[in-house]
Amino acid sequence: MEQMIFVNLPVTDLKLSMAFYEAIGAANNPQFTDASAAMMSFSSAVNVMILTHERFNSFTNRKIIDAHSQVQVLLALSRESRAAVDAIVDQAVGAGGTADPTPKQEYGEAMYGRSFTDPDGHIWEVMWMDVAAMTGQLADQHEPAAV
C-alpha cells in the first residue's frame, strides 16, 4: 500500500473550510465526512482532515492555537510549474485565503515558491522545483574551496 499522509486541522466553520479546500483543488471524500469532520484529498496520498474544534479536541487535550497570530507548522504542497504555484495562490485568495504570509522563494530557474493561508490562518507553502537544477545549485554551494 502506498504511504499516505493525513494532515489534521482544526477549523471554525466546516462548510466554509470544505468550500475553501475544494476551491484550491482538493476533493471531498464523503466516506470520511460528517457534521464534525471532512476528508479533503489533493491526491490518493495527500489528505487534509478538517475537524471542528470539538472533534479535534477529542484527539488531544492541548489547546488549539489561533493560527492567525501563532504558528506551529508550515504545510507545503508541490506544483508542476511556476504558473501552477501562482494559480493555487490566486484560487486561495478568491476562496477567502490570504496571499503570501511568508516570503516568496525564488532560486533562479531552480525553484519558486509562494504561500497562502486558509480561512483559519493555517499557512500553506506551495512550491515548484526543478530537482536537477536545484540539486546542482546546492552542490555548488557546498563545494570545497580550491587550495
Helices and strands as residue ranges (DSSP letters): E 5-11, H 14-23, E 27-29, G 30-32, E 37-41, E 46-52, H 53-57, E 75-78, H 82-94, E 98-99, E 105-107, E 111-117, E 123-129, H 131-141
